[in-house]
């Protein structure tokens, strides 16, 4: 199975990603780009993107970037900064890039942008490989 087939299969069988409307855009070994459209259901009471939606998009994208080596990972820790609000109806993207991969630990940087390329959030996560 190719990397793209593996990622597509995981996305197709992840109910949470489906609920949010997360879609893969670009897939390569140590870099993933996923997107979602900010529907009314994904907004907070102020009419902007719920922070949990931005973080969930980032976490799923980063996890798939970690998985780029074909192994399975879980999130150990994450540092995430919210910089600007996402607007209703906009399609936002998360880009995750592996910057260190060890035998069991993988460190990933993440940026979330609006459709104009404006930075909404950024952070980094540490993942633990659960494969034996």
C-alpha positions in Angstrom: 0.0 0.0 0.0 1.3 3.4 -0.9 1.5 6.3 1.6 -1.3 8.1 -0.1 -3.5 5.0 0.0 -2.7 4.5 3.7 -3.6 8.1 4.6 -6.8 8.0 2.4 -7.8 4.8 4.1 -7.3 6.2 7.6 -9.2 9.4 6.8 -12.1 7.3 5.4 -12.3 5.3 8.6 -11.9 8.2 11.1 -15.4 9.4 12.2 -14.0 12.4 14.0 -12.2 13.7 10.9 -15.4 13.0 8.8 -17.5 14.9 11.3 -15.2 18.0 11.0 -15.0 17.6 7.2 -11.2 17.2 7.2 -9.8 16.4 3.8 -6.2 15.6 2.8 -4.7 18.0 0.2 -1.0 17.0 0.0 0.7 13.9 1.2 4.4 13.1 1.3 6.6 11.3 3.7 7.3 14.0 6.3 4.8 16.7 5.2 1.0 16.7 5.1 -1.5 19.4 4.2 -5.2 18.9 5.3 -8.1 21.3 4.9 -11.6 21.9 6.2 -14.3 24.4 5.5 -15.6 26.4 8.5 -19.3 25.6 8.5 -21.7 27.1 11.0 -21.4 24.0 13.2 -17.7 24.6 13.6 -18.0 28.2 14.9 -18.0 29.4 18.5 -20.7 31.7 19.9 -18.8 34.7 18.6 -19.2 33.4 15.0 -15.6 32.6 14.4 -13.8 29.2 14.2 -13.9 27.3 17.5 -10.3 26.9 18.8 -10.9 23.2 19.3 -11.6 22.9 15.5 -8.3 24.6 14.7 -6.4 22.4 17.1 -8.2 19.2 15.9 -7.3 20.0 12.3 -3.7 20.6 13.3 -3.4 17.5 15.5 -4.9 15.2 12.8 -2.6 16.7 10.2 0.5 16.4 12.4 -0.4 12.8 13.3 -0.6 11.9 9.6 2.8 13.6 9.0 4.3 11.5 11.8 2.7 8.4 10.2 4.6 9.2 6.9 7.1 6.5 7.8 4.4 3.9 7.8 4.2 3.4 11.6 1.4 4.3 14.0 1.7 7.2 16.5 -0.2 8.9 19.3 0.2 12.4 20.5 2.4 12.8 23.6 2.3 16.6 23.9 1.4 19.7 21.9 2.0 23.4 22.1 -0.4 25.5 20.1 -0.8 29.2 19.7 -4.0 30.9 18.4 -3.1 34.0 16.4 -6.1 35.1 14.4 -9.8 33.9 14.1 -10.9 31.8 11.3 -14.0 33.2 9.5 -17.3 31.4 8.7 -17.3 29.8 5.2 -13.5 30.0 4.7 -11.5 26.9 3.9 -8.6 26.6 6.2 -5.5 24.4 5.8 -3.0 22.9 8.2 0.5 22.1 7.1 2.5 19.7 9.3 6.2 19.0 8.8 8.3 16.5 10.7 11.5 18.2 11.9 12.9 15.2 13.9 12.2 11.5 13.8 13.8 9.1 16.3 13.2 5.4 16.9 10.1 6.1 19.0 9.6 9.9 19.1 8.6 12.2 16.3 8.5 16.0 16.5 6.2 17.9 14.1 5.8 21.6 13.4 2.3 22.8 12.4 0.8 26.0 10.8 -2.9 26.7 10.2 -3.7 29.3 7.5 -6.8 30.8 6.0 -7.6 30.7 2.3 -5.5 33.9 1.7 -2.5 32.4 3.4 -2.9 34.4 6.6 -1.6 32.6 9.7 -4.3 31.6 12.1 -2.4 29.3 14.5 0.9 27.5 14.8 2.5 25.0 17.1 4.4 21.8 17.4 3.6 18.3 18.7 5.5 15.3 19.9 4.3 11.9 18.9 5.1 8.4 20.3 5.3 5.4 18.0 3.0 2.6 19.2 4.2 0.0 16.8 6.3 -2.8 18.3 
